[in-house]
C-alpha cells in the first residue's frame, strides 16, 4: 500500500509514494513554475506571497510540509497524498472512490484550495494559504534502502541528488521545457486524457470551469488522471529497487534520475497551467 501524491498538489501533481520529495524538490517545482506563469497569475503570486517568500512559489512550496506537524495544522496531514490501495508491482492504480472515499486526500484538497485561492470574500491571508497548499507537491516514497552501505529511504535519497543547487536544477529543467528535450512533450502534460480509461478529451479549463461554476468540492478529472500516470511508475520502475543490494552503487539510481526530472518538469508545468487558468483564463503556456 503506497501513499501516492498526485503529480499538483497540483499536479496531483507528484510521483508515487508516501512522504515528500524533501524541501529541495518542492522548491524546485515552485521555481520552475514561476517561469511559466501568465501575467495575472504572476502578479497574484508575487503580491500574495510578498517579501516573506521572496514573491516566489519556490520558498513558499515547503510551507505545507513545514506546518503539518504543528497543532494548528495536524488536520492537513492526510491532504498531502492519496493512499493508493493497489498491489504494486503486480498491479498499480488509483481510484478516488476506493482511495479517497472519506474525502480526506490530496485530490479533494486540490479542489478545495482551487476554489479558495480565487475567492475574494476570503482574507489575503486565507487566499495566500490556499496558494501555498496548491504550490505544495508531494511524492517519493518511504521504502527503506541501502545507499553506499548506509540506511536511508528512497525519497530522501533521490531528492538529495540535487539539494545543493535548487535554482540551478530549476533553471536546467526550465530550459529543457522551453527549448530542450521536454519541449515536444510539454503540451501533453496538461491533458487529462487517460491511457488506461476511456474519457472524453478534457483539459484544465474544463476542471476549473466546472468546480468554480458549481462552487462545490467535486472530483476533478485532471489530478486523478495525473495521479494514475504517476502511480504507474510503481509498477514499471519504483519496486525494482529490490533487485539491488545497494541502490547507490547500481543502475537503479541512474535509472531513477530521468524519471524524477520528468516528473518535476511535468508538475511545475501543470502547476503554472492551473494558476494561469484561474487568473488569466487559459493555460497560456508555450
Order of alpha helices (4+ residues) and beta strands (2+ residues): beta-alpha-alpha-alpha-alpha-beta-alpha-alpha-alpha-beta-beta-alpha-alpha-alpha-alpha-alpha-alpha
